[in-house]
Amino acid sequence: MNMLTEAGVEQQLADQGNTPAIKMRGKGVTVHYGDKQALFGVDLDVPEKQVTALIGPSGCGKSTFLRCLNRMNDTIPICRVGGDITLDGEDIYDPKIDVVELRARVGMVFQKPNPFPKSIYENIAYGPRIHGLTKNKAELDAVVESSLRKAALWDEVKDRLQEPGTGLSGGQQQRLCIARAIAVSPEVILMDEPCSALDPIATAKVEELIDELRQNYTIVIVTHSMQQAARVSQRTAMFHLGYLVEEGATDKMFTNPDDKRTQDYITGRFG
C-alpha cells in the first residue's frame, strides 16, 4: 500500500492547485534566553511562494521566531530552541544539518541595510564564490547581473559596480542586501522589518520588489506596519507576549480576526 507522508499529501494537493505546499513548519517552538522564556509552543506553517507577515507589538516574539527559521539564534550562547522546525519536511535542527548550507537555502535581510565594506559587485559575488556556485568569472558576472536585476537595482548601479556598496542610498543598500541574499539561490527569504529604516519612496520600491520575488521565493517578513502587512502578504500571523495568537489569510485577519487581541492591535488600541 502506498503510504503518503503528511508533507506528501500537501504536495499532492498543491500540485492539483488546491492549496500551496508547506515550505517550512514550526511545531511547539519554544525559545529561552537563559531563564527567560521568549516563545511558548508556537505552531506555524509557512506556505510556499507566498509572503507570510509576522505582526504584533514590540517584544512579542515575532523576530525571535523568524531567527529560529535559519538558526540565527545559534549565534546567541544563552539561547535554547525547543520544538520542531522543518524545511521541506526535514528537521533543520538535526545535528547532521550543515548550518552554512541551511542559511544559503534560507536567506536573511535585516532591519538596517548592512552591505559589506566592499564594492557593489563583491557584495553580490561573495556568497556564490564561497559556496562554489560558479565555475568562472563569466558565470559569476551573470549571477551578479541576474541578482541585481531581480532586486530591481541593475539599471541604477550597472555603471558603478566597482564603487563601494556603502555609498548607495539607504533604499538602494537594502535592495543590494536583498540581491546579495538572492545570489546564492535561496528557497526562503526572511526579512526582519526590512523597511523600518527607509523613507516612504524607498519602502514602496522594496514592497514592490517583495511582491515580484514571491513568484520564485517563499518570504517571511516581520513588520511593525499594519499597512505593509496588508499590502505585501497573503498570510498573517499575530504574536503577543511570546504566544501565537492566531494566523490566517491576510484579508480575513485584517477584516474579521478571530481573536480580540488581533482586532485591538490592528485598530491601534494597543501596541
Secondary structure, DSSP 8 states (H G I E B T S, - for coil): -----HHHHHHHHHHTTSS--EEEEEEEEEEEETTEEEEEEEEEEEETTSEEEEE-STTSSHHHHHHHTTTGGGGSTTEEEEEEEEETTEETT-TTS-HHHHHHHEEEE-SS----SSBHHHHHHHHHHHTT--SSHHHHHHHHHHHHHHTT-HHHHTT-TTSBGGGS-HHHHHHHHHHHHHTT--SEEEEESTTTTS-HHHHHHHHHHHHHHTTTSEEEEE-S-HHHHHHH-SEEEEEETTEEEEEEEHHHHHHS-SSHHHHHHHTTS--
